[in-house]
Amino acid sequence: MNEFQLWMKKAEEDFEVAILNLKNKKYNYAAFLFQQATEKALKAVMIKRGLGLLKTHDCFGLAKRIK
């Protein structure tokens, strides 16, 4: 499994757990995990496009760099 696939796998796992938390009305945990899933997916795209990996939690900033 390459680095892109590893980051996407982590993003998918966070997303799945976020859905479970949402269904169980654990909204704070769901929101946190949705953010984590988004961040990891964006970082995976950056890796796939050869943009490197940034140590940040700013999803908007990551998205702007991808654009």
C-alpha positions as CSV (number, residue, x, y, z in Angstrom):
1,M,0.0,0.0,0.0
2,N,1.5,3.4,-1.0
3,E,1.3,6.6,1.1
4,F,-1.7,7.9,-0.8
5,Q,-3.6,4.7,-0.1
6,L,-2.6,4.7,3.6
7,W,-3.9,8.3,4.1
8,M,-7.2,7.5,2.2
9,K,-7.7,4.4,4.3
10,K,-7.3,6.4,7.5
11,A,-9.7,9.0,6.1
12,E,-12.3,6.4,5.3
13,E,-12.0,4.8,8.7
14,D,-12.5,8.2,10.4
15,F,-15.5,8.9,8.2
16,E,-17.1,5.5,9.0
17,V,-16.6,6.1,12.8
18,A,-18.0,9.6,12.4
19,I,-21.2,8.2,10.8
20,L,-21.6,5.8,13.7
21,N,-21.2,8.7,16.2
22,L,-23.7,10.8,14.3
23,K,-26.2,8.0,14.4
24,N,-25.7,7.7,18.1
25,K,-26.2,11.4,18.6
26,K,-22.5,11.9,19.6
27,Y,-22.4,15.1,17.6
28,N,-19.1,16.5,19.0
29,Y,-17.2,13.3,18.3
30,A,-18.9,13.0,14.9
31,A,-17.9,16.6,13.9
32,F,-14.3,16.0,15.1
33,L,-14.0,12.8,13.1
34,F,-15.6,14.4,10.0
35,Q,-12.9,17.1,10.2
36,Q,-10.2,14.5,10.6
37,A,-11.5,12.5,7.6
38,T,-11.6,15.6,5.5
39,E,-8.1,16.6,6.5
40,K,-6.6,13.2,5.8
41,A,-8.3,12.9,2.4
42,L,-7.0,16.4,1.4
43,K,-3.5,15.3,2.5
44,A,-3.8,12.2,0.5
45,V,-4.7,14.2,-2.6
46,M,-1.7,16.5,-2.0
47,I,0.6,13.4,-1.8
48,K,-1.0,12.0,-5.0
49,R,-0.4,15.2,-6.8
50,G,3.2,15.5,-5.6
51,L,2.6,18.5,-3.4
52,G,4.1,16.9,-0.3
53,L,2.7,16.7,3.1
54,L,1.9,19.7,5.3
55,K,1.7,19.5,9.1
56,T,-1.5,21.5,9.5
57,H,-5.1,21.1,10.5
58,D,-6.3,23.8,8.3
59,C,-8.6,22.1,5.8
60,F,-9.3,25.3,3.9
61,G,-5.6,26.0,3.6
62,L,-5.0,22.4,2.3
63,A,-7.8,22.8,-0.2
64,K,-6.4,26.0,-1.5
65,R,-3.0,24.4,-2.0
66,I,-4.6,21.6,-4.0
67,K,-6.5,24.0,-6.2
